[in-house]
Amino acid sequence: MSIDRVSTAAQTAYMLAQIQNAGAALDKTQAQIASTKNATTYAGFGDKTQVLTATLAANARNGAYTNATTLAATQVDVQDTQLSSLSDLAAQLKKAVSDSVANNDGTTLMSQVQSIFDQATAILNSKDSNGDYIYSGGKTDTAPVTVNSLSSLVALPAASGAFANGDLKKSVQVADGVTVSYGVTASDVGTGLMQQLKDIAAFDAGGTGNFSATANLTPAQSNYLTGAMATATTVDTDLNSAVSANGFVANRLTDAQTQQTSMNTLYKGFASNIQDTNMADAATQLSLNQTQLQAALQVTATLHQLSLLNYLPAPTA
């Protein structure tokens, strides 16, 4: 009769399964520590997979909104500089008219009008970094101001005919369901100024005009310029309002960027809590896994070494 080991086949199979489970758990923990991620596939996150994918998708949308808002804010900054310059030109025109009346001398008025026209046209026909006309109202390859001289402006029935821009105004989506309009068209901000420049130049070209011909204003010239002062004030006020409106848009975009940054932090933190390995917990788990594997190996080895011979009395002499 043979003397068998104490351990049975079932016990051996059970202990081998424990070794395999402990080894798999140890491998998983080591992988988490090495990759700093709790899993390398979505399936590895279990019931948190749907929440994780939704969070990542939301942050991707937020990133797209952030990029678009940054581009819009850049253009609004450019518009602020240029609209402020247009407002300054309107103020210069108002002062030039006022000074001519106050000094009873219009000899330099038309040179100032010409300079203001040239600068205003250059601003309204400015382009962005892509070569598109900023104030084109969607017609990005067409100069919004079509006249290049005061005489051409005077020849038009109205200053509105000097503009070829469209009516489309740029807008940007800054969040889910939130859109900010930031585009400005040349005709919206430039018609009033161009109309006054046209009117002054037309009067100068008329029979009672010719401001540069005499040091002293004629009664007709003085009366005309006195009336023009009111119009100049209106134009100046309107352009100041345009600057303020653009500033309001700039503030909205700044607020949106602040919110986008906050949402990015929130989404990243939420995803990190699911994805990223807690190193302190992982180190503790690694030690536990190692202990479990070592214990399973020792128990299995001990079972294989035991036999009934270990329990039989020693033979007597």
SERO-225170 format. One record per residue (C-alpha): residue in one letter; x, y, z. Coordinates in steps of 0.05 Angstrom, whole numbers, plus 32768, in hexadecimal, padded with zeros to 4 digits. Layout:
# SERO-225170
R aa   px   py   pz
R  A    X    Y    Z
...
//
This chain:
# SERO-225170
R aa   px   py   pz
R  M 8000 8000 8000
R  S 801A 8045 7FEC
R  I 801E 8080 801B
R  D 8000 80BE 7FF8
R  R 800B 8107 8006
R  V 7FDA 8129 8035
R  S 7FC4 815C 8000
R  T 7F8F 8148 7FCE
R  A 7F87 815A 7F84
R  A 7F4E 818A 7F96
R  Q 7F79 81AD 7FC9
R  T 7FB2 81B4 7F97
R  A 7F83 81D0 7F62
R  Y 7F66 8201 7F94
R  M 7FAB 821A 7FA9
R  L 7FC3 8221 7F61
R  A 7F85 824B 7F52
R  Q 7F96 8277 7F8E
R  I 7FDD 827F 7F74
R  Q 7FC2 8293 7F30
R  N 7F91 82C5 7F4D
R  A 7FC6 82E3 7F7B
R  G 7FF7 82E8 7F40
R  A 7FC3 830A 7F14
R  A 7FB2 833C 7F4B
R  L 7FFC 834B 7F55
R  D 8006 8355 7F0A
R  K 7FCA 8384 7F07
R  T 7FE3 83AE 7F41
R  Q 8029 83B1 7F23
R  A 800C 83C7 7EE0
R  Q 7FE4 83FD 7F02
R  I 8022 8418 7F25
R  A 804B 8415 7EE5
R  S 8017 8437 7EB9
R  T 7FFA 8464 7EF0
R  K 7FB6 844F 7ED4
R  N 7F83 8421 7EF5
R  A 7F77 83FF 7EB1
R  T 7F90 8402 7E6A
R  T 7F4D 83F3 7E49
R  Y 7F07 840F 7E54
R  A 7EEF 83CA 7E68
R  G 7F21 83CB 7EA1
R  F 7EFB 8404 7EC3
R  G 7EBD 83D9 7ECC
R  D 7E7D 83FD 7EDF
R  K 7EA1 8440 7EDC
R  T 7EAF 843B 7E91
R  Q 7E70 8461 7E7C
R  V 7E7D 849A 7EAC
R  L 7EC6 849D 7E96
R  T 7EB6 84A0 7E4B
R  A 7E80 84D4 7E56
R  T 7EB1 84FF 7E7E
R  L 7EE8 84F9 7E4A
R  A 7EB7 850B 7E12
R  A 7E9E 8548 7E39
R  N 7EE5 8560 7E44
R  A 7EF5 8556 7DFA
R  R 7EBA 8584 7DE9
R  N 7ED1 85B5 7E1D
R  G 7F16 85B5 7DFD
R  A 7EF8 85C4 7DB9
R  Y 7ED1 85FD 7DD7
R  T 7F10 8617 7DF8
R  N 7F37 8618 7DB6
R  A 7EFE 863B 7D91
R  T 7EF5 866E 7DC9
R  T 7F40 867D 7DC9
R  L 7F3D 868D 7D7E
R  A 7EFF 86B8 7D88
R  A 7F1F 86DD 7DC2
R  T 7F5C 86EC 7D98
R  Q 7F31 870B 7D61
R  V 7F09 8733 7D95
R  D 7F4B 874E 7DB0
R  V 7F5E 8764 7D6A
R  Q 7F1A 8783 7D60
R  D 7F21 87A9 7DA2
R  T 7F62 87C9 7D8A
R  Q 7F46 87DA 7D46
R  L 7F01 87F2 7D5D
R  S 7F24 881E 7D91
R  S 7F4E 883B 7D58
R  L 7F0E 8849 7D30
R  S 7EF1 886A 7D6C
R  D 7F2F 8895 7D72
R  L 7F28 88A8 7D29
R  A 7EE1 88BE 7D35
R  A 7EF8 88E7 7D70
R  Q 7F2E 8906 7D44
R  L 7EFB 8918 7D0F
R  K 7ECE 8937 7D43
R  K 7F08 8960 7D5E
R  A 7F1E 8975 7D18
R  V 7ED9 898F 7D09
R  S 7ED3 89B1 7D4D
R  D 7F17 89D1 7D47
R  S 7F08 89EB 7D02
R  V 7EC9 8A0E 7D1C
R  A 7EEB 8A27 7D5B
R  N 7F28 8A42 7D36
R  N 7EFF 8A59 7CFA
R  D 7F32 8A35 7CCF
R  G 7F26 89F7 7CA5
R  T 7F66 89F6 7C7D
R  T 7F7F 89B4 7C9C
R  L 7F3B 8992 7CA2
R  M 7F3C 896C 7C61
R  S 7F83 8951 7C6C
R  Q 7F6A 8935 7CAE
R  V 7F2B 8919 7C8D
R  Q 7F57 88F7 7C59
R  S 7F84 88D9 7C8E
R  I 7F49 88C0 7CB6
R  F 7F2A 88A0 7C78
R  D 7F6B 887C 7C67
R  Q 7F74 8861 7CAD
R  A 7F2B 884C 7CB4
R  T 7F2C 8828 7C72
R  A 7F6C 8803 7C85
R  I 7F4D 87EC 7CC7
R  L 7F0B 87D5 7CA9
R  N 7F31 87AF 7C72
R  S 7F61 878E 7CA3
R  K 7F6D 8742 7CA0
R  D 7F79 870D 7CD4
R  S 7FB4 86DD 7CD7
R  N 7F93 86B0 7CA4
R  G 7F8D 86E8 7C71
R  D 7F41 86EF 7C7A
R  Y 7F20 8733 7C7F
R  I 7F0B 873B 7CC8
R  Y 7ECF 8768 7CBC
R  S 7EB6 8745 7C7D
R  G 7E76 8728 7C9A
R  G 7E85 86E3 7C7D
R  K 7EA3 86FB 7C3B
R  T 7EE9 86ED 7C53
R  D 7F0A 86F6 7C10
R  T 7EE9 8739 7BFF
R  A 7F00 877C 7C19
R  P 7EC5 8799 7C40
R  V 7ED5 87E1 7C2D
R  T 7ED6 87E8 7BE1
R  V 7EEA 8831 7BD9
R  N 7F32 8847 7BDE
R  S 7F2C 8892 7BD9
R  L 7F01 88CA 7BF4
R  S 7EEC 88DD 7BAE
R  S 7ED1 8896 7BA3
R  L 7EAC 889A 7BE5
R  V 7E8E 88DE 7BD2
R  A 7E76 88C2 7B8F
R  L 7E4A 888E 7BB1
R  P 7E00 889D 7BC0
R  A 7E0C 8889 7C08
R  A 7E46 8871 7C33
R  S 7E23 882E 7C3A
R  G 7E36 8821 7BF2
R  A 7E7F 881F 7C05
R  F 7E77 87DD 7C2A
R  A 7E76 8797 7C0B
R  N 7E77 876E 7C4A
R  G 7E43 8739 7C59
R  D 7E15 8735 7C96
R  L 7E30 86F6 7CB6
R  K 7E4E 8702 7CFA
R  K 7E7D 86CF 7D18
R  S 7E68 86AA 7D57
R  V 7E87 8675 7D83
R  Q 7E6A 863D 7DAD
R  V 7E8B 8643 7DF1
R  A 7E65 860B 7E15
R  D 7E2C 85DB 7E0A
R  G 7DF2 8606 7DF2
R  V 7E17 8648 7DFB
R  T 7E2C 8672 7DBF
R  V 7E4D 86B7 7DBF
R  S 7E49 86E5 7D82
R  Y 7E89 870D 7D79
R  G 7E8E 8720 7D30
R  V 7E8B 8769 7D19
R  T 7E7E 8781 7CD2
R  A 7E9E 87BD 7CB1
R  S 7E5B 87DC 7C9E
R  D 7E41 87D7 7CE5
R  V 7E7A 87FF 7D04
R  G 7E93 8828 7CC8
R  T 7E55 8843 7CA5
R  G 7E4B 887F 7CD3
R  L 7E94 8895 7CCF
R  M 7E97 888B 7C84
R  Q 7E56 88B1 7C7A
R  Q 7E71 88EE 7CA0
R  L 7EB3 88EB 7C7A
R  K 7E8B 88E8 7C39
R  D 7E5F 8923 7C4D
R  I 7E99 8950 7C60
R  A 7EC0 893E 7C21
R  A 7E81 894A 7BF7
R  F 7E77 898E 7C16
R  D 7EC0 899F 7C0C
R  A 7EB9 898D 7BC2
R  G 7E7B 89B8 7BBA
R  G 7E75 8A01 7BA8
R  T 7E76 8A1B 7BEF
R  G 7EAB 89EB 7C08
R  N 7EF6 89EA 7BF9
R  F 7F0B 89F1 7C42
R  S 7F55 89F7 7C31
R  A 7F4B 8A33 7C04
R  T 7F44 8A67 7C3B
R  A 7F5E 8A71 7C81
R  N 7F1A 8A86 7C9B
R  L 7EDB 8A5E 7C96
R  T 7EA3 8A7B 7C6D
R  P 7E5E 8A7F 7C8E
R  A 7E47 8A43 7C64
R  Q 7E84 8A1B 7C7A
R  S 7E7C 8A2E 7CC3
R  N 7E31 8A1C 7CC2
R  Y 7E3F 89D9 7CA1
R  L 7E76 89C6 7CD2
R  T 7E4D 89DC 7D0E
R  G 7E17 89AB 7CF8
R  A 7E4B 8976 7CE9
R  M 7E63 8978 7D32
R  A 7E22 8957 7D49
R  T 7E2A 8920 7D17
R  A 7E73 8916 7D2B
R  T 7E5D 890F 7D73
R  T 7E2B 88D9 7D5F
R  V 7E5F 88B3 7D37
R  D 7E90 88B7 7D71
R  T 7E5B 889E 7DA2
R  D 7E47 8864 7D75
R  L 7E8F 884C 7D6D
R  N 7E9A 8851 7DB8
R  S 7E5C 8825 7DBF
R  A 7E7A 87F3 7D8E
R  V 7EBA 87F0 7DB7
R  S 7E91 87E4 7DF6
R  A 7E68 87AE 7DD5
R  N 7EA7 878B 7DBE
R  G 7EC2 8791 7E05
R  F 7E83 8770 7E20
R  V 7E8E 8736 7DF0
R  A 7ED7 8731 7E07
R  N 7EC0 872B 7E4F
R  R 7E8F 86F4 7E3C
R  L 7EC6 86CD 7E1A
R  T 7EF4 86D7 7E55
R  D 7EBE 86BD 7E84
R  A 7EB4 8681 7E55
R  Q 7EFF 8672 7E55
R  T 7EFF 8674 7EA1
R  Q 7EC4 8643 7EA2
R  Q 7EE6 8616 7E6F
R  T 7F25 8613 7E99
R  S 7EFC 8600 7ED6
R  M 7ED6 85CA 7EB0
R  N 7F18 85AE 7E95
R  T 7F32 85A9 7EDC
R  L 7EF2 8588 7EF3
R  Y 7EEF 8556 7EBA
R  K 7F38 8544 7EC0
R  G 7F32 853A 7F0B
R  F 7EF4 850E 7F03
R  A 7F15 84E4 7ECD
R  S 7F55 84DF 7EF6
R  N 7F2F 84C3 7F31
R  I 7F18 848A 7F04
R  Q 7F56 8481 7ED8
R  D 7F92 8491 7F02
R  T 7FB2 8463 7F35
R  N 7FB4 8478 7F7D
R  M 7FFD 8469 7F8A
R  A 7FF7 8464 7FD6
R  D 7FBD 8433 7FD1
R  A 7FE0 840D 7F99
R  A 8020 8405 7FC2
R  T 7FF8 83E8 7FFC
R  Q 7FD3 83BA 7FCC
R  L 8014 83A4 7FAC
R  S 8030 838F 7FF0
R  L 7FEF 836A 7FFF
R  N 7FF0 8346 7FBB
R  Q 8038 8331 7FC5
R  T 8028 8316 800A
R  Q 7FEB 82F0 7FEF
R  L 8013 82D1 7FB7
R  Q 804C 82BE 7FE5
R  A 801C 829E 8016
R  A 7FF9 8276 7FDF
R  L 803C 825D 7FC5
R  Q 8053 8248 800B
R  V 8013 8224 801C
R  T 8013 81FF 7FDA
R  A 805C 81EB 7FE3
R  T 804F 81D3 8029
R  L 8013 81A9 8014
R  H 803D 8187 7FDF
R  Q 8072 8175 8012
R  L 8044 8156 8045
R  S 8036 810A 8046
R  L 801C 80D7 8078
R  L 8064 80C6 8088
R  N 8069 8107 80AD
R  Y 8036 80ED 80DF
R  L 804D 80A4 80E8
R  P 8075 8093 8127
R  A 80BE 8087 811E
R  P 80CF 803C 8119
R  T 80EB 801C 8157
R  A 812D 7FF7 8157
//
